[in-house]
Amino acid sequence: MKLNLGYGSDLRPRWLNVDCRRLHPEGPEFVCCDLLALDGRVEDGTADRIVARDVLDGIPWREVDALLTMLGRKLRRGGVLTIRVIDGEQVARAFAAGALGHHEAQRLLYGDQGYPEDTRRSLWSAAEVSRRLEMIGLKVERLEQRGMLLVARARRVS
């Protein structure tokens, strides 16, 4: 099984695409639910891949650890979790240095807010990505800075 979380316009055939918005009719390739509600819908240890791009920073900071713990349980041994989040530390540095304007920094830190869930509710940095992924028992294989984004790939080793 492959999970694509908070996919927006990135609908992946033969994956279970999950979004909190009813973008498609529910079926074998789409589920509309809050990410924490996946716990009852996906068996533990069944996911080969989980992709969470531009969604984890939208999770309230008090719920991030519970969500990551649940996602870690969904991965099979050798399974891979790929995440992409805004690097709040990089945004703050660029803004403080005058390299990033107020409007752009605000959009990056708080989201576009084009619909209710399109807001940022948790703050990430490279150190925080590594710490949280290692906390749930994953081995970080790659952590890249891509502009104001952090992209990490981590594997369940046990």
C-alpha positions as CSV (number, residue, x, y, z in Angstrom):
1,M,0.0,0.0,0.0
2,K,1.1,3.6,-0.8
3,L,-0.4,6.6,1.0
4,N,-0.5,10.1,-0.4
5,L,-1.5,12.5,2.4
6,G,-3.0,15.9,1.9
7,Y,-2.4,15.5,-1.8
8,G,-4.4,18.5,-3.2
9,S,-3.8,18.3,-7.0
10,D,-1.2,15.5,-6.7
11,L,-3.7,12.6,-7.2
12,R,-1.6,9.4,-7.6
13,P,-3.1,6.4,-9.4
14,R,-2.8,3.1,-7.5
15,W,-2.2,5.0,-4.2
16,L,-4.6,5.7,-1.4
17,N,-4.9,9.5,-1.7
18,V,-6.1,11.2,1.5
19,D,-7.3,14.8,1.9
20,C,-9.6,16.6,4.3
21,R,-11.5,18.1,1.4
22,R,-14.0,16.1,-0.6
23,L,-12.0,16.4,-3.9
24,H,-13.3,13.1,-5.4
25,P,-15.8,10.5,-4.6
26,E,-14.5,8.1,-1.9
27,G,-13.2,4.8,-3.2
28,P,-10.1,2.6,-3.3
29,E,-7.9,5.5,-4.3
30,F,-9.4,8.4,-2.3
31,V,-10.5,8.9,1.3
32,C,-11.7,12.2,2.7
33,C,-10.8,12.4,6.4
34,D,-8.7,14.1,9.0
35,L,-5.2,12.5,9.0
36,L,-5.6,11.2,12.6
37,A,-8.8,9.3,11.4
38,L,-6.5,7.1,9.2
39,D,-5.7,5.0,12.2
40,G,-9.0,3.1,11.9
41,R,-8.8,2.9,8.1
42,V,-5.3,1.6,7.4
43,E,-3.8,-1.4,9.1
44,D,-0.5,-1.1,10.9
45,G,2.6,-2.3,9.1
46,T,1.0,-2.3,5.6
47,A,2.4,0.9,4.0
48,D,5.4,0.6,1.7
49,R,5.4,4.4,1.1
50,I,3.8,7.4,2.7
51,V,4.2,10.8,1.2
52,A,3.2,13.8,3.3
53,R,3.9,16.9,1.2
54,D,2.8,20.3,2.5
55,V,0.5,18.8,5.1
56,L,2.4,18.2,8.3
57,D,2.9,21.9,9.0
58,G,-0.9,22.3,8.7
59,I,-1.3,19.9,11.7
60,P,-1.7,21.7,15.1
61,W,1.6,21.5,16.9
62,R,0.0,19.7,19.8
63,E,-1.1,16.8,17.5
64,V,2.0,16.4,15.4
65,D,3.7,13.8,17.6
66,A,0.5,11.6,17.7
67,L,0.1,11.8,13.9
68,L,3.8,11.0,13.3
69,T,3.6,8.1,15.7
70,M,0.5,6.7,13.9
71,L,2.2,7.1,10.5
72,G,5.3,5.3,11.8
73,R,3.1,2.4,12.8
74,K,1.5,2.2,9.4
75,L,4.9,1.7,7.7
76,R,6.0,-1.9,7.1
77,R,9.6,-2.7,7.9
78,G,11.7,-1.0,5.2
79,G,8.8,1.3,4.4
80,V,9.6,4.9,3.5
81,L,8.0,8.2,4.8
82,T,8.7,11.3,2.7
83,I,7.7,14.7,4.1
84,R,7.9,18.2,2.8
85,V,7.4,21.2,5.2
86,I,8.1,24.9,5.3
87,D,11.4,25.6,7.0
88,G,10.3,28.1,9.6
89,E,13.9,28.8,10.7
90,Q,15.0,29.6,7.1
91,V,11.9,31.9,6.6
92,A,12.7,33.8,9.8
93,R,16.3,34.2,8.9
94,A,15.5,35.5,5.4
95,F,12.9,37.9,6.8
96,A,15.2,39.2,9.5
97,A,17.9,39.7,6.9
98,G,15.6,41.6,4.6
99,A,15.9,39.0,1.9
100,L,12.2,38.1,2.2
101,G,9.3,40.6,2.3
102,H,6.7,40.7,5.0
103,H,3.8,39.4,2.7
104,E,5.9,36.5,1.5
105,A,7.2,35.6,4.9
106,Q,3.6,35.7,6.3
107,R,2.3,33.5,3.5
108,L,5.0,30.9,4.1
109,L,4.6,30.9,7.8
110,Y,0.8,31.0,8.0
111,G,-0.3,29.5,4.7
112,D,-2.2,30.9,1.8
113,Q,-5.5,30.6,3.8
114,G,-7.5,30.0,0.6
115,Y,-9.7,27.5,2.4
116,P,-10.0,26.8,6.2
117,E,-7.4,24.0,6.3
118,D,-4.9,26.0,4.3
119,T,-3.1,27.3,7.3
120,R,0.2,26.4,9.0
121,R,-0.1,25.3,12.6
122,S,3.3,23.8,13.5
123,L,6.8,25.1,13.1
124,W,9.6,23.1,11.5
125,S,13.3,23.3,11.1
126,A,15.9,20.7,9.9
127,A,16.7,19.8,13.5
128,E,13.0,19.4,14.3
129,V,12.4,17.2,11.3
130,S,15.3,14.9,12.2
131,R,14.3,14.8,15.9
132,R,10.7,13.9,15.3
133,L,11.4,11.3,12.6
134,E,14.0,9.6,14.8
135,M,11.6,9.8,17.8
136,I,9.1,7.5,16.0
137,G,11.9,5.0,15.1
138,L,12.7,6.0,11.6
139,K,16.2,6.4,10.1
140,V,16.5,9.7,8.2
141,E,18.2,8.8,4.9
142,R,18.0,12.3,3.3
143,L,17.2,15.8,4.5
144,E,17.4,18.5,1.9
145,Q,16.9,22.2,1.9
146,R,15.0,23.4,-1.2
147,G,14.6,27.1,-1.0
148,M,12.2,27.6,2.0
149,L,11.2,24.0,2.0
150,L,12.7,20.9,3.8
151,V,12.3,17.5,2.2
152,A,13.1,14.4,4.2
153,R,13.1,10.8,3.4
154,A,13.1,8.3,6.4
155,R,12.9,4.5,6.6
156,R,11.4,2.2,9.2
157,V,14.4,-0.1,10.0
158,S,12.7,-2.3,12.7
